[in-house]
Amino acid sequence: MSPDLKYLLFSSILCFVQVLVAATGANQQVGLPTLAGNRESLPEYTGWTGRARRAHLNMIENLVLFAALVLIVAVSNKANATTAMGAMIFFWGRLAYAVIYVIGIPWLRTLAWFVSVIGMAMIAWVLLQAM
């Protein structure tokens, strides 16, 4: 498995862990019977639970883009050291983002997000060069 695909796997696992963290917080705030129901009129999640949920949703948005880039690299046989580095930067940036967001450090969270975007840009750059 290429490093790019390995970090796509790690990022997918991170996304799953994030949903578990968010679900744990939601369970603590509203309880399992409410979550097992139709989820109509759910209150807004507050504190770390709300931040965990928003971090997870942001991960989903970014994982779609990252997955597309990594899969295009794999299918087009363009994986190289730069795409591997970009994938690694994306993963570690997203891991830092998740932790920082749940803790609640706003500007550092934005910096971690930007780091992950740099990782995606590195992969996209390789693909654009190959056109």
Salt bridges, closest charged atoms under 4 A:
none
